[in-house]
Amino acid sequence: MENRKMNQIKIAIASSGPEGNIYAILAKVRAEMRKRRLIQKYNDLYCDVTNCKSYQEAIARIRQDIELIDTDKRI
């Protein structure tokens, strides 16, 4: 678990602007996961997120794998 925390992907967003859009967040996540050669894990995450019923559920799912840092402190 300690190793996971050290290697966890961190994404900064401003949730009140266009960056708060779930697809904009996924685009940032995808770019970072591609750099780390985790595209299959991203594909699984994308599928899970697009099947969520609400924005909050989608954010919660993303946060299982990604540390989202909201500069607006709204989510």
PDB file of N, H, CA, C and O in Angstrom:
ATOM      1  N   MET A   1       0.820  -1.183   0.000  1.00  0.00           N
ATOM      2  CA  MET A   1       0.000   0.000   0.000  1.00  0.00           C
ATOM      3  C   MET A   1       0.871   1.257   0.000  1.00  0.00           C
ATOM      4  O   MET A   1       0.543   2.230  -0.679  1.00  0.00           O
ATOM      5  N   GLU A   2       1.941   1.252   0.727  1.00  0.00           N
ATOM      6  H   GLU A   2       2.207   0.462   1.279  1.00  0.00           H
ATOM      7  CA  GLU A   2       2.854   2.396   0.757  1.00  0.00           C
ATOM      8  C   GLU A   2       3.384   2.687  -0.634  1.00  0.00           C
ATOM      9  O   GLU A   2       3.463   3.850  -1.028  1.00  0.00           O
ATOM     10  N   ASN A   3       3.749   1.655  -1.388  1.00  0.00           N
ATOM     11  H   ASN A   3       3.685   0.710  -1.067  1.00  0.00           H
ATOM     12  CA  ASN A   3       4.260   1.824  -2.741  1.00  0.00           C
ATOM     13  C   ASN A   3       3.201   2.444  -3.642  1.00  0.00           C
ATOM     14  O   ASN A   3       3.524   3.275  -4.491  1.00  0.00           O
ATOM     15  N   ARG A   4       1.952   2.056  -3.472  1.00  0.00           N
ATOM     16  H   ARG A   4       1.689   1.380  -2.783  1.00  0.00           H
ATOM     17  CA  ARG A   4       0.859   2.599  -4.288  1.00  0.00           C
ATOM     18  C   ARG A   4       0.721   4.096  -4.048  1.00  0.00           C
ATOM     19  O   ARG A   4       0.522   4.853  -4.998  1.00  0.00           O
ATOM     20  N   LYS A   5       0.822   4.537  -2.799  1.00  0.00           N
ATOM     21  H   LYS A   5       0.983   3.922  -2.028  1.00  0.00           H
ATOM     22  CA  LYS A   5       0.712   5.952  -2.478  1.00  0.00           C
ATOM     23  C   LYS A   5       1.845   6.746  -3.123  1.00  0.00           C
ATOM     24  O   LYS A   5       1.626   7.851  -3.618  1.00  0.00           O
ATOM     25  N   MET A   6       3.035   6.194  -3.118  1.00  0.00           N
ATOM     26  H   MET A   6       3.213   5.296  -2.716  1.00  0.00           H
ATOM     27  CA  MET A   6       4.176   6.895  -3.691  1.00  0.00           C
ATOM     28  C   MET A   6       4.034   7.044  -5.204  1.00  0.00           C
ATOM     29  O   MET A   6       4.463   8.051  -5.767  1.00  0.00           O
ATOM     30  N   ASN A   7       3.445   6.065  -5.857  1.00  0.00           N
ATOM     31  H   ASN A   7       3.097   5.247  -5.399  1.00  0.00           H
ATOM     32  CA  ASN A   7       3.330   6.071  -7.303  1.00  0.00           C
ATOM     33  C   ASN A   7       1.970   6.544  -7.806  1.00  0.00           C
ATOM     34  O   ASN A   7       1.724   6.547  -9.013  1.00  0.00           O
ATOM     35  N   GLN A   8       1.090   6.941  -6.900  1.00  0.00           N
ATOM     36  H   GLN A   8       1.289   6.939  -5.921  1.00  0.00           H
ATOM     37  CA  GLN A   8      -0.249   7.330  -7.309  1.00  0.00           C
ATOM     38  C   GLN A   8      -0.197   8.569  -8.200  1.00  0.00           C
ATOM     39  O   GLN A   8       0.558   9.509  -7.950  1.00  0.00           O
ATOM     40  N   ILE A   9      -1.006   8.542  -9.227  1.00  0.00           N
ATOM     41  H   ILE A   9      -1.619   7.778  -9.431  1.00  0.00           H
ATOM     42  CA  ILE A   9      -1.096   9.652 -10.165  1.00  0.00           C
ATOM     43  C   ILE A   9      -1.861  10.784  -9.506  1.00  0.00           C
ATOM     44  O   ILE A   9      -2.909  10.565  -8.897  1.00  0.00           O
ATOM     45  N   LYS A  10      -1.336  11.994  -9.630  1.00  0.00           N
ATOM     46  H   LYS A  10      -0.485  12.172 -10.124  1.00  0.00           H
ATOM     47  CA  LYS A  10      -1.981  13.182  -9.086  1.00  0.00           C
ATOM     48  C   LYS A  10      -2.362  14.092 -10.249  1.00  0.00           C
ATOM     49  O   LYS A  10      -1.534  14.406 -11.104  1.00  0.00           O
ATOM     50  N   ILE A  11      -3.618  14.506 -10.268  1.00  0.00           N
ATOM     51  H   ILE A  11      -4.290  14.250  -9.573  1.00  0.00           H
ATOM     52  CA  ILE A  11      -4.131  15.379 -11.318  1.00  0.00           C
ATOM     53  C   ILE A  11      -4.759  16.595 -10.652  1.00  0.00           C
ATOM     54  O   ILE A  11      -5.622  16.454  -9.786  1.00  0.00           O
ATOM     55  N   ALA A  12      -4.329  17.789 -11.052  1.00  0.00           N
ATOM     56  H   ALA A  12      -3.628  17.903 -11.756  1.00  0.00           H
ATOM     57  CA  ALA A  12      -4.911  19.022 -10.535  1.00  0.00           C
ATOM     58  C   ALA A  12      -5.975  19.522 -11.514  1.00  0.00           C
ATOM     59  O   ALA A  12      -5.758  19.562 -12.725  1.00  0.00           O
ATOM     60  N   ILE A  13      -7.121  19.899 -10.962  1.00  0.00           N
ATOM     61  H   ILE A  13      -7.297  19.867  -9.979  1.00  0.00           H
ATOM     62  CA  ILE A  13      -8.213  20.437 -11.780  1.00  0.00           C
ATOM     63  C   ILE A  13      -8.844  21.629 -11.060  1.00  0.00           C
ATOM     64  O   ILE A  13      -8.714  21.786  -9.846  1.00  0.00           O
ATOM     65  N   ALA A  14      -9.528  22.461 -11.841  1.00  0.00           N
ATOM     66  H   ALA A  14      -9.633  22.334 -12.827  1.00  0.00           H
ATOM     67  CA  ALA A  14     -10.352  23.544 -11.290  1.00  0.00           C
ATOM     68  C   ALA A  14     -11.790  23.137 -11.590  1.00  0.00           C
ATOM     69  O   ALA A  14     -12.280  23.339 -12.701  1.00  0.00           O
ATOM     70  N   SER A  15     -12.456  22.568 -10.605  1.00  0.00           N
ATOM     71  H   SER A  15     -12.058  22.404  -9.702  1.00  0.00           H
ATOM     72  CA  SER A  15     -13.754  21.933 -10.841  1.00  0.00           C
ATOM     73  C   SER A  15     -14.858  22.902 -11.261  1.00  0.00           C
ATOM     74  O   SER A  15     -15.840  22.474 -11.868  1.00  0.00           O
ATOM     75  N   SER A  16     -14.729  24.172 -10.961  1.00  0.00           N
ATOM     76  H   SER A  16     -13.931  24.520 -10.468  1.00  0.00           H
ATOM     77  CA  SER A  16     -15.797  25.111 -11.317  1.00  0.00           C
ATOM     78  C   SER A  16     -15.704  25.577 -12.767  1.00  0.00           C
ATOM     79  O   SER A  16     -16.637  26.202 -13.272  1.00  0.00           O
ATOM     80  N   GLY A  17     -14.606  25.288 -13.438  1.00  0.00           N
ATOM     81  H   GLY A  17     -13.848  24.780 -13.029  1.00  0.00           H
ATOM     82  CA  GLY A  17     -14.439  25.684 -14.835  1.00  0.00           C
ATOM     83  C   GLY A  17     -14.554  24.492 -15.762  1.00  0.00           C
ATOM     84  O   GLY A  17     -15.018  23.425 -15.360  1.00  0.00           O
ATOM     85  N   PRO A  18     -14.134  24.673 -16.998  1.00  0.00           N
ATOM     86  CA  PRO A  18     -14.201  23.587 -17.980  1.00  0.00           C
ATOM     87  C   PRO A  18     -13.424  22.334 -17.573  1.00  0.00           C
ATOM     88  O   PRO A  18     -13.764  21.227 -17.990  1.00  0.00           O
ATOM     89  N   GLU A  19     -12.382  22.510 -16.759  1.00  0.00           N
ATOM     90  H   GLU A  19     -12.105  23.409 -16.420  1.00  0.00           H
ATOM     91  CA  GLU A  19     -11.598  21.360 -16.284  1.00  0.00           C
ATOM     92  C   GLU A  19     -12.408  20.441 -15.387  1.00  0.00           C
ATOM     93  O   GLU A  19     -12.021  19.293 -15.170  1.00  0.00           O
ATOM     94  N   GLY A  20     -13.518  20.925 -14.868  1.00  0.00           N
ATOM     95  H   GLY A  20     -13.832  21.858 -15.045  1.00  0.00           H
ATOM     96  CA  GLY A  20     -14.365  20.124 -14.000  1.00  0.00           C
ATOM     97  C   GLY A  20     -15.247  19.154 -14.756  1.00  0.00           C
ATOM     98  O   GLY A  20     -15.850  18.264 -14.157  1.00  0.00           O
ATOM     99  N   ASN A  21     -15.327  19.315 -16.061  1.00  0.00           N
ATOM    100  H   ASN A  21     -14.837  20.037 -16.547  1.00  0.00           H
ATOM    101  CA  ASN A  21     -16.100  18.393 -16.892  1.00  0.00           C
ATOM    102  C   ASN A  21     -15.480  17.008 -16.788  1.00  0.00           C
ATOM    103  O   ASN A  21     -14.259  16.862 -16.854  1.00  0.00           O
ATOM    104  N   ILE A  22     -16.314  15.998 -16.626  1.00  0.00           N
ATOM    105  H   ILE A  22     -17.306  16.117 -16.572  1.00  0.00           H
ATOM    106  CA  ILE A  22     -15.814  14.640 -16.395  1.00  0.00           C
ATOM    107  C   ILE A  22     -14.927  14.158 -17.543  1.00  0.00           C
ATOM    108  O   ILE A  22     -13.961  13.428 -17.320  1.00  0.00           O
ATOM    109  N   TYR A  23     -15.256  14.567 -18.774  1.00  0.00           N
ATOM    110  H   TYR A  23     -16.041  15.159 -18.955  1.00  0.00           H
ATOM    111  CA  TYR A  23     -14.441  14.144 -19.917  1.00  0.00           C
ATOM    112  C   TYR A  23     -13.117  14.897 -19.973  1.00  0.00           C
ATOM    113  O   TYR A  23     -12.119  14.359 -20.453  1.00  0.00           O
ATOM    114  N   ALA A  24     -13.099  16.129 -19.490  1.00  0.00           N
ATOM    115  H   ALA A  24     -13.909  16.566 -19.100  1.00  0.00           H
ATOM    116  CA  ALA A  24     -11.839  16.870 -19.394  1.00  0.00           C
ATOM    117  C   ALA A  24     -10.936  16.220 -18.350  1.00  0.00           C
ATOM    118  O   ALA A  24      -9.726  16.110 -18.545  1.00  0.00           O
ATOM    119  N   ILE A  25     -11.532  15.793 -17.249  1.00  0.00           N
ATOM    120  H   ILE A  25     -12.515  15.883 -17.091  1.00  0.00           H
ATOM    121  CA  ILE A  25     -10.761  15.090 -16.212  1.00  0.00           C
ATOM    122  C   ILE A  25     -10.205  13.789 -16.779  1.00  0.00           C
ATOM    123  O   ILE A  25      -9.031  13.472 -16.585  1.00  0.00           O
ATOM    124  N   LEU A  26     -11.046  13.040 -17.477  1.00  0.00           N
ATOM    125  H   LEU A  26     -11.999  13.297 -17.635  1.00  0.00           H
ATOM    126  CA  LEU A  26     -10.598  11.774 -18.069  1.00  0.00           C
ATOM    127  C   LEU A  26      -9.477  11.999 -19.085  1.00  0.00           C
ATOM    128  O   LEU A  26      -8.578  11.166 -19.202  1.00  0.00           O
ATOM    129  N   ALA A  27      -9.521  13.104 -19.813  1.00  0.00           N
ATOM    130  H   ALA A  27     -10.252  13.779 -19.717  1.00  0.00           H
ATOM    131  CA  ALA A  27      -8.452  13.400 -20.781  1.00  0.00           C
ATOM    132  C   ALA A  27      -7.122  13.603 -20.065  1.00  0.00           C
ATOM    133  O   ALA A  27      -6.088  13.120 -20.526  1.00  0.00           O
ATOM    134  N   LYS A  28      -7.143  14.314 -18.942  1.00  0.00           N
ATOM    135  H   LYS A  28      -7.983  14.707 -18.568  1.00  0.00           H
ATOM    136  CA  LYS A  28      -5.912  14.507 -18.163  1.00  0.00           C
ATOM    137  C   LYS A  28      -5.415  13.177 -17.595  1.00  0.00           C
ATOM    138  O   LYS A  28      -4.219  12.888 -17.604  1.00  0.00           O
ATOM    139  N   VAL A  29      -6.351  12.385 -17.107  1.00  0.00           N
ATOM    140  H   VAL A  29      -7.323  12.620 -17.100  1.00  0.00           H
ATOM    141  CA  VAL A  29      -5.999  11.081 -16.552  1.00  0.00           C
ATOM    142  C   VAL A  29      -5.383  10.211 -17.638  1.00  0.00           C
ATOM    143  O   VAL A  29      -4.365   9.556 -17.416  1.00  0.00           O
ATOM    144  N   ARG A  30      -6.004  10.207 -18.811  1.00  0.00           N
ATOM    145  H   ARG A  30      -6.831  10.739 -18.991  1.00  0.00           H
ATOM    146  CA  ARG A  30      -5.506   9.392 -19.924  1.00  0.00           C
ATOM    147  C   ARG A  30      -4.084   9.797 -20.306  1.00  0.00           C
ATOM    148  O   ARG A  30      -3.225   8.937 -20.505  1.00  0.00           O
ATOM    149  N   ALA A  31      -3.836  11.086 -20.407  1.00  0.00           N
ATOM    150  H   ALA A  31      -4.534  11.784 -20.245  1.00  0.00           H
ATOM    151  CA  ALA A  31      -2.499  11.552 -20.782  1.00  0.00           C
ATOM    152  C   ALA A  31      -1.448  11.066 -19.784  1.00  0.00           C
ATOM    153  O   ALA A  31      -0.378  10.601 -20.178  1.00  0.00           O
ATOM    154  N   GLU A  32      -1.753  11.175 -18.519  1.00  0.00           N
ATOM    155  H   GLU A  32      -2.622  11.553 -18.200  1.00  0.00           H
ATOM    156  CA  GLU A  32      -0.792  10.741 -17.495  1.00  0.00           C
ATOM    157  C   GLU A  32      -0.630   9.225 -17.487  1.00  0.00           C
ATOM    158  O   GLU A  32       0.481   8.718 -17.333  1.00  0.00           O
ATOM    159  N   MET A  33      -1.730   8.506 -17.652  1.00  0.00           N
ATOM    160  H   MET A  33      -2.632   8.917 -17.778  1.00  0.00           H
ATOM    161  CA  MET A  33      -1.639   7.043 -17.649  1.00  0.00           C
ATOM    162  C   MET A  33      -0.911   6.529 -18.900  1.00  0.00           C
ATOM    163  O   MET A  33      -0.232   5.504 -18.842  1.00  0.00           O
ATOM    164  N   ARG A  34      -1.049   7.224 -20.008  1.00  0.00           N
ATOM    165  H   ARG A  34      -1.601   8.056 -20.055  1.00  0.00           H
ATOM    166  CA  ARG A  34      -0.299   6.837 -21.214  1.00  0.00           C
ATOM    167  C   ARG A  34       1.203   6.978 -20.987  1.00  0.00           C
ATOM    168  O   ARG A  34       1.989   6.126 -21.399  1.00  0.00           O
ATOM    169  N   LYS A  35       1.586   8.068 -20.324  1.00  0.00           N
ATOM    170  H   LYS A  35       0.947   8.760 -19.990  1.00  0.00           H
ATOM    171  CA  LYS A  35       3.013   8.269 -20.021  1.00  0.00           C
ATOM    172  C   LYS A  35       3.566   7.112 -19.201  1.00  0.00           C
ATOM    173  O   LYS A  35       4.726   6.727 -19.343  1.00  0.00           O
ATOM    174  N   ARG A  36       2.721   6.570 -18.348  1.00  0.00           N
ATOM    175  H   ARG A  36       1.778   6.883 -18.232  1.00  0.00           H
ATOM    176  CA  ARG A  36       3.151   5.478 -17.458  1.00  0.00           C
ATOM    177  C   ARG A  36       2.844   4.098 -18.031  1.00  0.00           C
ATOM    178  O   ARG A  36       3.025   3.079 -17.365  1.00  0.00           O
ATOM    179  N   ARG A  37       2.377   4.085 -19.273  1.00  0.00           N
ATOM    180  H   ARG A  37       2.229   4.913 -19.814  1.00  0.00           H
ATOM    181  CA  ARG A  37       2.050   2.830 -19.976  1.00  0.00           C
ATOM    182  C   ARG A  37       0.984   2.021 -19.233  1.00  0.00           C
ATOM    183  O   ARG A  37       1.102   0.807 -19.065  1.00  0.00           O
ATOM    184  N   LEU A  38      -0.044   2.723 -18.799  1.00  0.00           N
ATOM    185  H   LEU A  38      -0.139   3.709 -18.935  1.00  0.00           H
ATOM    186  CA  LEU A  38      -1.154   2.098 -18.078  1.00  0.00           C
ATOM    187  C   LEU A  38      -2.456   2.242 -18.859  1.00  0.00           C
ATOM    188  O   LEU A  38      -3.517   2.460 -18.273  1.00  0.00           O
ATOM    189  N   ILE A  39      -2.374   2.119 -20.174  1.00  0.00           N
ATOM    190  H   ILE A  39      -1.512   1.942 -20.650  1.00  0.00           H
ATOM    191  CA  ILE A  39      -3.538   2.392 -21.004  1.00  0.00           C
ATOM    192  C   ILE A  39      -4.664   1.382 -20.774  1.00  0.00           C
ATOM    193  O   ILE A  39      -5.835   1.756 -20.854  1.00  0.00           O
ATOM    194  N   GLN A  40      -4.353   0.134 -20.494  1.00  0.00           N
ATOM    195  H   GLN A  40      -3.403  -0.170 -20.429  1.00  0.00           H
ATOM    196  CA  GLN A  40      -5.409  -0.847 -20.227  1.00  0.00           C
ATOM    197  C   GLN A  40      -6.141  -0.498 -18.937  1.00  0.00           C
ATOM    198  O   GLN A  40      -7.364  -0.613 -18.859  1.00  0.00           O
ATOM    199  N   LYS A  41      -5.395  -0.076 -17.938  1.00  0.00           N
ATOM    200  H   LYS A  41      -4.401   0.017 -18.002  1.00  0.00           H
ATOM    201  CA  LYS A  41      -6.021   0.347 -16.689  1.00  0.00           C
ATOM    202  C   LYS A  41      -6.902   1.577 -16.931  1.00  0.00           C
ATOM    203  O   LYS A  41      -7.981   1.699 -16.350  1.00  0.00           O
ATOM    204  N   TYR A  42      -6.434   2.487 -17.794  1.00  0.00           N
ATOM    205  H   TYR A  42      -5.557   2.388 -18.265  1.00  0.00           H
ATOM    206  CA  TYR A  42      -7.252   3.647 -18.141  1.00  0.00           C
ATOM    207  C   TYR A  42      -8.538   3.206 -18.845  1.00  0.00           C
ATOM    208  O   TYR A  42      -9.619   3.708 -18.534  1.00  0.00           O
ATOM    209  N   ASN A  43      -8.425   2.282 -19.778  1.00  0.00           N
ATOM    210  H   ASN A  43      -7.547   1.874 -20.030  1.00  0.00           H
ATOM    211  CA  ASN A  43      -9.609   1.811 -20.506  1.00  0.00           C
ATOM    212  C   ASN A  43     -10.643   1.232 -19.541  1.00  0.00           C
ATOM    213  O   ASN A  43     -11.843   1.455 -19.708  1.00  0.00           O
ATOM    214  N   ASP A  44     -10.186   0.497 -18.543  1.00  0.00           N
ATOM    215  H   ASP A  44      -9.211   0.316 -18.408  1.00  0.00           H
ATOM    216  CA  ASP A  44     -11.094  -0.052 -17.529  1.00  0.00           C
ATOM    217  C   ASP A  44     -11.736   1.075 -16.722  1.00  0.00           C
ATOM    218  O   ASP A  44     -12.938   1.053 -16.455  1.00  0.00           O
ATOM    219  N   LEU A  45     -10.926   2.058 -16.336  1.00  0.00           N
ATOM    220  H   LEU A  45      -9.950   2.076 -16.553  1.00  0.00           H
ATOM    221  CA  LEU A  45     -11.434   3.197 -15.582  1.00  0.00           C
ATOM    222  C   LEU A  45     -12.464   3.967 -16.413  1.00  0.00           C
ATOM    223  O   LEU A  45     -13.522   4.333 -15.900  1.00  0.00           O
ATOM    224  N   TYR A  46     -12.166   4.213 -17.675  1.00  0.00           N
ATOM    225  H   TYR A  46     -11.307   3.916 -18.092  1.00  0.00           H
ATOM    226  CA  TYR A  46     -13.081   4.936 -18.561  1.00  0.00           C
ATOM    227  C   TYR A  46     -14.429   4.221 -18.646  1.00  0.00           C
ATOM    228  O   TYR A  46     -15.482   4.850 -18.551  1.00  0.00           O
ATOM    229  N   CYS A  47     -14.386   2.932 -18.822  1.00  0.00           N
ATOM    230  H   CYS A  47     -13.530   2.420 -18.899  1.00  0.00           H
ATOM    231  CA  CYS A  47     -15.613   2.132 -18.897  1.00  0.00           C
ATOM    232  C   CYS A  47     -16.410   2.258 -17.598  1.00  0.00           C
ATOM    233  O   CYS A  47     -17.625   2.458 -17.632  1.00  0.00           O
ATOM    234  N   ASP A  48     -15.742   2.143 -16.473  1.00  0.00           N
ATOM    235  H   ASP A  48     -14.756   1.980 -16.446  1.00  0.00           H
ATOM    236  CA  ASP A  48     -16.420   2.273 -15.178  1.00  0.00           C
ATOM    237  C   ASP A  48     -17.048   3.657 -15.020  1.00  0.00           C
ATOM    238  O   ASP A  48     -18.198   3.778 -14.599  1.00  0.00           O
ATOM    239  N   VAL A  49     -16.292   4.692 -15.355  1.00  0.00           N
ATOM    240  H   VAL A  49     -15.357   4.594 -15.697  1.00  0.00           H
ATOM    241  CA  VAL A  49     -16.773   6.072 -15.181  1.00  0.00           C
ATOM    242  C   VAL A  49     -17.967   6.353 -16.080  1.00  0.00           C
ATOM    243  O   VAL A  49     -18.933   6.977 -15.640  1.00  0.00           O
ATOM    244  N   THR A  50     -17.920   5.908 -17.324  1.00  0.00           N
ATOM    245  H   THR A  50     -17.136   5.401 -17.681  1.00  0.00           H
ATOM    246  CA  THR A  50     -19.029   6.188 -18.235  1.00  0.00           C
ATOM    247  C   THR A  50     -20.284   5.404 -17.868  1.00  0.00           C
ATOM    248  O   THR A  50     -21.365   5.707 -18.373  1.00  0.00           O
ATOM    249  N   ASN A  51     -20.163   4.417 -17.010  1.00  0.00           N
ATOM    250  H   ASN A  51     -19.285   4.172 -16.600  1.00  0.00           H
ATOM    251  CA  ASN A  51     -21.337   3.680 -16.536  1.00  0.00           C
ATOM    252  C   ASN A  51     -21.874   4.215 -15.209  1.00  0.00           C
ATOM    253  O   ASN A  51     -22.869   3.706 -14.693  1.00  0.00           O
ATOM    254  N   CYS A  52     -21.228   5.229 -14.661  1.00  0.00           N
ATOM    255  H   CYS A  52     -20.420   5.642 -15.080  1.00  0.00           H
ATOM    256  CA  CYS A  52     -21.704   5.829 -13.414  1.00  0.00           C
ATOM    257  C   CYS A  52     -22.990   6.601 -13.675  1.00  0.00           C
ATOM    258  O   CYS A  52     -23.223   7.101 -14.775  1.00  0.00           O
ATOM    259  N   LYS A  53     -23.808   6.685 -12.651  1.00  0.00           N
ATOM    260  H   LYS A  53     -23.619   6.279 -11.757  1.00  0.00           H
ATOM    261  CA  LYS A  53     -25.119   7.342 -12.761  1.00  0.00           C
ATOM    262  C   LYS A  53     -25.077   8.829 -12.438  1.00  0.00           C
ATOM    263  O   LYS A  53     -26.020   9.550 -12.763  1.00  0.00           O
ATOM    264  N   SER A  54     -24.010   9.304 -11.809  1.00  0.00           N
ATOM    265  H   SER A  54     -23.243   8.718 -11.545  1.00  0.00           H
ATOM    266  CA  SER A  54     -23.933  10.715 -11.445  1.00  0.00           C
ATOM    267  C   SER A  54     -22.484  11.202 -11.507  1.00  0.00           C
ATOM    268  O   SER A  54     -21.539  10.414 -11.548  1.00  0.00           O
ATOM    269  N   TYR A  55     -22.346  12.513 -11.512  1.00  0.00           N
ATOM    270  H   TYR A  55     -23.113  13.154 -11.478  1.00  0.00           H
ATOM    271  CA  TYR A  55     -21.032  13.140 -11.506  1.00  0.00           C
ATOM    272  C   TYR A  55     -20.264  12.731 -10.246  1.00  0.00           C
ATOM    273  O   TYR A  55     -19.091  12.367 -10.322  1.00  0.00           O
ATOM    274  N   GLN A  56     -20.920  12.789  -9.103  1.00  0.00           N
ATOM    275  H   GLN A  56     -21.874  13.084  -9.041  1.00  0.00           H
ATOM    276  CA  GLN A  56     -20.266  12.444  -7.841  1.00  0.00           C
ATOM    277  C   GLN A  56     -19.807  10.990  -7.828  1.00  0.00           C
ATOM    278  O   GLN A  56     -18.727  10.683  -7.324  1.00  0.00           O
ATOM    279  N   GLU A  57     -20.616  10.103  -8.375  1.00  0.00           N
ATOM    280  H   GLU A  57     -21.494  10.352  -8.785  1.00  0.00           H
ATOM    281  CA  GLU A  57     -20.230   8.690  -8.458  1.00  0.00           C
ATOM    282  C   GLU A  57     -19.012   8.524  -9.373  1.00  0.00           C
ATOM    283  O   GLU A  57     -18.105   7.747  -9.075  1.00  0.00           O
ATOM    284  N   ALA A  58     -19.001   9.257 -10.482  1.00  0.00           N
ATOM    285  H   ALA A  58     -19.738   9.888 -10.724  1.00  0.00           H
ATOM    286  CA  ALA A  58     -17.873   9.191 -11.414  1.00  0.00           C
ATOM    287  C   ALA A  58     -16.590   9.709 -10.761  1.00  0.00           C
ATOM    288  O   ALA A  58     -15.525   9.110 -10.914  1.00  0.00           O
ATOM    289  N   ILE A  59     -16.695  10.821 -10.035  1.00  0.00           N
ATOM    290  H   ILE A  59     -17.560  11.307  -9.911  1.00  0.00           H
ATOM    291  CA  ILE A  59     -15.535  11.375  -9.333  1.00  0.00           C
ATOM    292  C   ILE A  59     -15.026  10.380  -8.285  1.00  0.00           C
ATOM    293  O   ILE A  59     -13.820  10.174  -8.149  1.00  0.00           O
ATOM    294  N   ALA A  60     -15.946   9.773  -7.556  1.00  0.00           N
ATOM    295  H   ALA A  60     -16.926   9.940  -7.667  1.00  0.00           H
ATOM    296  CA  ALA A  60     -15.552   8.784  -6.544  1.00  0.00           C
ATOM    297  C   ALA A  60     -14.814   7.617  -7.189  1.00  0.00           C
ATOM    298  O   ALA A  60     -13.836   7.119  -6.632  1.00  0.00           O
ATOM    299  N   ARG A  61     -15.275   7.176  -8.359  1.00  0.00           N
ATOM    300  H   ARG A  61     -16.070   7.581  -8.811  1.00  0.00           H
ATOM    301  CA  ARG A  61     -14.614   6.066  -9.054  1.00  0.00           C
ATOM    302  C   ARG A  61     -13.218   6.474  -9.510  1.00  0.00           C
ATOM    303  O   ARG A  61     -12.269   5.705  -9.357  1.00  0.00           O
ATOM    304  N   ILE A  62     -13.083   7.668 -10.065  1.00  0.00           N
ATOM    305  H   ILE A  62     -13.854   8.292 -10.190  1.00  0.00           H
ATOM    306  CA  ILE A  62     -11.761   8.140 -10.500  1.00  0.00           C
ATOM    307  C   ILE A  62     -10.815   8.202  -9.306  1.00  0.00           C
ATOM    308  O   ILE A  62      -9.647   7.827  -9.410  1.00  0.00           O
ATOM    309  N   ARG A  63     -11.321   8.674  -8.181  1.00  0.00           N
ATOM    310  H   ARG A  63     -12.269   8.979  -8.096  1.00  0.00           H
ATOM    311  CA  ARG A  63     -10.481   8.820  -6.985  1.00  0.00           C
ATOM    312  C   ARG A  63     -10.006   7.488  -6.414  1.00  0.00           C
ATOM    313  O   ARG A  63      -9.101   7.468  -5.581  1.00  0.00           O
ATOM    314  N   GLN A  64     -10.589   6.392  -6.838  1.00  0.00           N
ATOM    315  H   GLN A  64     -11.325   6.408  -7.515  1.00  0.00           H
ATOM    316  CA  GLN A  64     -10.083   5.093  -6.397  1.00  0.00           C
ATOM    317  C   GLN A  64      -8.689   4.840  -6.959  1.00  0.00           C
ATOM    318  O   GLN A  64      -7.887   4.133  -6.349  1.00  0.00           O
ATOM    319  N   ASP A  65      -8.403   5.423  -8.128  1.00  0.00           N
ATOM    320  H   ASP A  65      -9.054   5.997  -8.624  1.00  0.00           H
ATOM    321  CA  ASP A  65      -7.106   5.205  -8.785  1.00  0.00           C
ATOM    322  C   ASP A  65      -6.243   6.457  -8.885  1.00  0.00           C
ATOM    323  O   ASP A  65      -5.023   6.362  -9.016  1.00  0.00           O
ATOM    324  N   ILE A  66      -6.870   7.625  -8.823  1.00  0.00           N
ATOM    325  H   ILE A  66      -7.861   7.702  -8.716  1.00  0.00           H
ATOM    326  CA  ILE A  66      -6.175   8.883  -9.085  1.00  0.00           C
ATOM    327  C   ILE A  66      -6.382   9.832  -7.921  1.00  0.00           C
ATOM    328  O   ILE A  66      -7.478   9.905  -7.365  1.00  0.00           O
ATOM    329  N   GLU A  67      -5.350  10.552  -7.552  1.00  0.00           N
ATOM    330  H   GLU A  67      -4.460  10.493  -8.003  1.00  0.00           H
ATOM    331  CA  GLU A  67      -5.512  11.599  -6.544  1.00  0.00           C
ATOM    332  C   GLU A  67      -5.889  12.886  -7.268  1.00  0.00           C
ATOM    333  O   GLU A  67      -5.048  13.521  -7.904  1.00  0.00           O
ATOM    334  N   LEU A  68      -7.167  13.265  -7.166  1.00  0.00           N
ATOM    335  H   LEU A  68      -7.851  12.749  -6.650  1.00  0.00           H
ATOM    336  CA  LEU A  68      -7.643  14.501  -7.776  1.00  0.00           C
ATOM    337  C   LEU A  68      -7.422  15.650  -6.802  1.00  0.00           C
ATOM    338  O   LEU A  68      -7.835  15.589  -5.644  1.00  0.00           O
ATOM    339  N   ILE A  69      -6.775  16.685  -7.282  1.00  0.00           N
ATOM    340  H   ILE A  69      -6.439  16.735  -8.222  1.00  0.00           H
ATOM    341  CA  ILE A  69      -6.543  17.868  -6.468  1.00  0.00           C
ATOM    342  C   ILE A  69      -7.360  18.990  -7.080  1.00  0.00           C
ATOM    343  O   ILE A  69      -7.026  19.498  -8.150  1.00  0.00           O
ATOM    344  N   ASP A  70      -8.422  19.373  -6.404  1.00  0.00           N
ATOM    345  H   ASP A  70      -8.694  18.961  -5.535  1.00  0.00           H
ATOM    346  CA  ASP A  70      -9.312  20.409  -6.897  1.00  0.00           C
ATOM    347  C   ASP A  70      -8.862  21.760  -6.353  1.00  0.00           C
ATOM    348  O   ASP A  70      -8.973  22.018  -5.155  1.00  0.00           O
ATOM    349  N   THR A  71      -8.357  22.616  -7.229  1.00  0.00           N
ATOM    350  H   THR A  71      -8.267  22.406  -8.203  1.00  0.00           H
ATOM    351  CA  THR A  71      -7.880  23.928  -6.796  1.00  0.00           C
ATOM    352  C   THR A  71      -9.029  24.816  -6.330  1.00  0.00           C
ATOM    353  O   THR A  71      -8.806  25.793  -5.614  1.00  0.00           O
ATOM    354  N   ASP A  72     -10.263  24.483  -6.734  1.00  0.00           N
ATOM    355  H   ASP A  72     -10.443  23.689  -7.315  1.00  0.00           H
ATOM    356  CA  ASP A  72     -11.433  25.234  -6.280  1.00  0.00           C
ATOM    357  C   ASP A  72     -12.038  24.669  -4.998  1.00  0.00           C
ATOM    358  O   ASP A  72     -12.919  25.281  -4.395  1.00  0.00           O
ATOM    359  N   LYS A  73     -11.558  23.503  -4.591  1.00  0.00           N
ATOM    360  H   LYS A  73     -10.842  23.006  -5.081  1.00  0.00           H
ATOM    361  CA  LYS A  73     -12.024  22.820  -3.361  1.00  0.00           C
ATOM    362  C   LYS A  73     -13.537  22.630  -3.338  1.00  0.00           C
ATOM    363  O   LYS A  73     -14.186  22.842  -2.313  1.00  0.00           O
ATOM    364  N   ARG A  74     -14.093  22.226  -4.488  1.00  0.00           N
ATOM    365  H   ARG A  74     -13.566  22.054  -5.320  1.00  0.00           H
ATOM    366  CA  ARG A  74     -15.534  22.011  -4.584  1.00  0.00           C
ATOM    367  C   ARG A  74     -15.910  20.536  -4.651  1.00  0.00           C
ATOM    368  O   ARG A  74     -17.042  20.174  -4.332  1.00  0.00           O
ATOM    369  N   ILE A  75     -14.984  19.686  -5.058  1.00  0.00           N
ATOM    370  H   ILE A  75     -14.063  19.979  -5.317  1.00  0.00           H
ATOM    371  CA  ILE A  75     -15.302  18.260  -5.137  1.00  0.00           C
ATOM    372  C   ILE A  75     -14.323  17.477  -4.275  1.00  0.00           C
ATOM    373  O   ILE A  75     -14.411  16.251  -4.198  1.00  0.00           O
TER     374      ILE A  75
END
